[in-house]
């Protein structure tokens, strides 16, 4: 059994305006940096054996804040834990995607799990491909640290996939649950099965920056 704390990175400027990021490497904004500090403080006394992060900057910045309180731990980066690749959709507002790519946008909103966005400068993945990548990544790190506790910092889509897997939800159903920036989410991986213990813990984010620093 492996205990997993699965974290979505802090807020970015693109998150704030609903501009699609995907594999585009966007840093945390000021609020995201505050969230990362608050998260790190909340996890300072957490017994951990390793910290793993997506290699994208917004996740790595969040992970590094937590790692500062656990300087003895290894900090791994893994491109397999990146957000879904959205191809030509990346960098666009949702309204812009709907205007430029109405057919593909409609498929995306209808949760066609095998639909792939138009190719762009970056990879485009179907949701089914992305879901499998996420499950493989979480399983790989869980199996590397059996009987231990790990912190994984990734992205909203990765957390969505983990939630669906742990709750036994269909991958083509609507997302009727929130995935909050810098929230703490607790899972257990046991004999190849992911289960959910706690979801969406955000009390730590109500602390003011003055209280933190």
C-alpha positions, 0 to 999 in steps of 0.5 A: 500500500502507498499513501498518496497526497495528490495536489493540483498546482497553484493558480496561474494567470491563464487559470484565472481567465480560463485560457487553456494551458495543456502542455504550455509552460505557464508560471504561477501568478501572485495568487498561485505563489501565495497558495503554494506557500500556504500549501507548503506550510500545511504539509510541513509536518506531513510524513513523506518519503518522496515528492514527485512533480510534473515537469511543467513549471507551475507544478514544479514551483508548487512542489518546490515550495513543499520540498523546502520544508522537506529538504531531505526528500528526493524531488522527482520530475515526470513528464508523464504527469503533465496536463492533457495535451490540447494541441491547437486549443492551447493558449486560447480562451474557451470562447475562442476555441468555440469560434475557431474550432466549433466541431472539435469544441462540440466533441470536447464539450460532449466528452467524446473520449476518443476525439483528438483536438487539431494538431498544434505546436504541442501534442494533442491527446484524446481523453482516453489516452490521457486517462491511461497516461495518468493511471500509468504515472500514478501506478508507477510512482506508487509501486516505486514507493511501496508502504510509503507516503508520497506527494505528487504535484500535477494538474487539474486533469490528472486529478480528475483522472485519479478521482474517476478511477478511485470512485469508479466513475465512467470517463465519459461522464460529466465532471460534476466535482471541483478540482481546486488549485493547491487543494490537498487530496488523499488517496491510497494505492493498494495492489493496483487499485486506487482509492480515495480517502479525502478530496478537496481540502482547502482550509489551509488556503484561507490563511493570509500571506502575512500569517504565513511569512 
